[in-house]
Amino acid sequence: MRALADLSIDAPERQAIRSGGVLRALRVRTALPAAAASTWWFVLPALALYAFIVLVPTVRGSYYSFTNWDGLNPVLHFVGWDNFTAIVHDEAARGAIKHTVLIAVAITIIQNAIGLLLALGVHSQIKSKYVLRVALFAPAVMTPVVIAYLWQYLYTPDGAINRGLGAVGLGSLEQGWLGDPSLALWCIVAVIVWQFAGYSMVIFLAGLQGIPPEITDAAAVDGAGAFRRFWYVTRPMIAPAITVNLMLSIIGGLKLFDQVWVLTGGGPGYATETLSTLIYRDAFQFGEFAYSTALALLLTVFVAVVSGAQYRLLRRQEYA
């Protein structure tokens, strides 16, 4: 018994001692690791599938980025860091990185600001709040390619936007929206924000519904105005929702492809080229698979570093 007392005894073992003595407790201690090990058999199929679909292509792609493979020739040569050096001197790649960062930052700020305002609006006691929630969230469940083709039609010179401007006497504001290098990038941002602001709204709304109304009522009784109640009561309590939304927005913006490719194809010229579209173009149009995998590896590392730093910063603010 003294030897047993020196052991760390878990709750199942204490129950075993009460019901069957020391021998049964030792059997329980032996059975627990075996049961834990057996659960790995349930996880193994998913891990094998993940390794086959994600890990193996990632490792092979990382290797190809250090070669001169063209995607067809079975003979390839190791070239070291030449592809990454070429990225530094490639004007198109530098422009794609700039556009990728600009789109990601713009989407993150605008989408979450609008999503938060929408969440605060539909969280109020207006009678149509349930209808508004459905209507505002509906674009988020539609296929991005379908949304892009819809807006491509709206942006055409004779599309609904220009015709609407002309109908209300604002014909001077008509533009070739996707053909203007200074406007095309912001037109893409507008499409993304329109589609996913409702998605951010739902996440913010979940955070708002978790706030006990007694807290905001007490702040109002103490004389806090609407802004002070939001800033000092509501904002800290929806900090996890803010973290989730900012993470999803920045990651989605950095790897954006579908909408850009359908709306502009990276044009006009290279005005809306992003890393994702440049990777696709180099791989499947120019046959530079090694260079495109180097760009893809750069994008992966970039997303991981940015999202990791953002997560640490936001989590630190949550704890504060």
ZIQUILIN-V336405 format. One record per backbone hydrogen bond with DSSP energy under -0.5 kcal/mol. NH is the residue of the N-H (numbers start at 1). CO is the residue of the C=O. If there is no record, write none. Layout:
nh=NH co=CO
nh=NH co=CO
This chain:
nh=5 co=1
nh=6 co=2
nh=6 co=3
nh=7 co=4
nh=9 co=7
nh=10 co=8
nh=14 co=10
nh=15 co=11
nh=16 co=12
nh=17 co=13
nh=18 co=14
nh=19 co=15
nh=20 co=16
nh=21 co=16
nh=21 co=17
nh=25 co=21
nh=26 co=22
nh=27 co=23
nh=28 co=24
nh=29 co=25
nh=30 co=26
nh=31 co=27
nh=32 co=28
nh=33 co=29
nh=34 co=30
nh=35 co=31
nh=36 co=32
nh=37 co=33
nh=38 co=34
nh=39 co=35
nh=39 co=36
nh=40 co=37
nh=41 co=38
nh=42 co=39
nh=43 co=39
nh=44 co=40
nh=45 co=41
nh=47 co=43
nh=48 co=44
nh=49 co=45
nh=50 co=46
nh=51 co=47
nh=52 co=48
nh=53 co=49
nh=54 co=50
nh=55 co=50
nh=56 co=51
nh=58 co=54
nh=59 co=55
nh=60 co=56
nh=61 co=57
nh=62 co=58
nh=63 co=59
nh=64 co=60
nh=65 co=61
nh=66 co=63
nh=67 co=64
nh=68 co=77
nh=76 co=74
nh=79 co=66
nh=80 co=66
nh=82 co=79
nh=85 co=81
nh=86 co=82
nh=87 co=83
nh=88 co=84
nh=89 co=85
nh=90 co=86
nh=90 co=87
nh=91 co=89
nh=94 co=90
nh=95 co=91
nh=96 co=92
nh=97 co=93
nh=98 co=94
nh=99 co=95
nh=100 co=96
nh=101 co=97
nh=102 co=98
nh=103 co=99
nh=104 co=100
nh=105 co=101
nh=106 co=102
nh=107 co=103
nh=108 co=104
nh=109 co=105
nh=110 co=106
nh=111 co=107
nh=112 co=107
nh=112 co=108
nh=113 co=109
nh=114 co=110
nh=115 co=111
nh=116 co=112
nh=117 co=113
nh=118 co=114
nh=119 co=115
nh=120 co=116
nh=121 co=117
nh=122 co=118
nh=123 co=119
nh=124 co=121
nh=129 co=126
nh=132 co=128
nh=133 co=129
nh=134 co=130
nh=135 co=131
nh=136 co=132
nh=137 co=133
nh=138 co=134
nh=139 co=135
nh=140 co=137
nh=141 co=137
nh=141 co=138
nh=142 co=139
nh=147 co=143
nh=148 co=144
nh=149 co=145
nh=150 co=146
nh=151 co=147
nh=152 co=148
nh=153 co=149
nh=154 co=150
nh=155 co=151
nh=156 co=152
nh=156 co=153
nh=159 co=156
nh=161 co=154
nh=163 co=159
nh=164 co=160
nh=165 co=161
nh=166 co=162
nh=167 co=163
nh=168 co=164
nh=169 co=166
nh=170 co=165
nh=173 co=170
nh=174 co=171
nh=177 co=155
nh=177 co=175
nh=179 co=176
nh=180 co=176
nh=180 co=177
nh=181 co=179
nh=183 co=180
nh=184 co=180
nh=185 co=181
nh=187 co=183
nh=188 co=184
nh=189 co=185
nh=190 co=186
nh=191 co=187
nh=192 co=188
nh=193 co=189
nh=194 co=190
nh=195 co=191
nh=196 co=192
nh=197 co=193
nh=200 co=196
nh=201 co=197
nh=202 co=198
nh=203 co=199
nh=204 co=200
nh=205 co=201
nh=206 co=202
nh=207 co=203
nh=208 co=204
nh=209 co=205
nh=210 co=206
nh=210 co=207
nh=211 co=208
nh=212 co=210
nh=215 co=212
nh=216 co=212
nh=217 co=213
nh=218 co=214
nh=219 co=215
nh=220 co=216
nh=221 co=217
nh=222 co=218
nh=223 co=220
nh=224 co=219
nh=229 co=225
nh=230 co=226
nh=231 co=227
nh=232 co=228
nh=233 co=229
nh=234 co=229
nh=235 co=230
nh=237 co=233
nh=238 co=234
nh=238 co=235
nh=239 co=236
nh=242 co=238
nh=243 co=239
nh=244 co=240
nh=245 co=241
nh=246 co=242
nh=247 co=243
nh=248 co=244
nh=249 co=245
nh=250 co=246
nh=251 co=247
nh=252 co=248
nh=253 co=249
nh=254 co=250
nh=255 co=251
nh=256 co=253
nh=261 co=257
nh=262 co=258
nh=263 co=259
nh=264 co=260
nh=265 co=260
nh=266 co=260
nh=267 co=264
nh=270 co=268
nh=271 co=268
nh=272 co=266
nh=273 co=266
nh=273 co=270
nh=275 co=96
nh=278 co=274
nh=279 co=275
nh=280 co=276
nh=281 co=277
nh=282 co=278
nh=283 co=279
nh=284 co=280
nh=285 co=281
nh=286 co=281
nh=288 co=282
nh=289 co=287
nh=290 co=69
nh=292 co=288
nh=293 co=289
nh=294 co=290
nh=295 co=291
nh=296 co=292
nh=297 co=293
nh=298 co=294
nh=299 co=295
nh=300 co=296
nh=301 co=297
nh=302 co=298
nh=303 co=299
nh=304 co=300
nh=305 co=301
nh=306 co=302
nh=307 co=303
nh=308 co=304
nh=309 co=305
nh=310 co=306
nh=311 co=307
nh=312 co=308
nh=313 co=309
nh=314 co=310
nh=315 co=311
nh=316 co=312
nh=317 co=313
nh=318 co=314
nh=319 co=315
nh=320 co=316
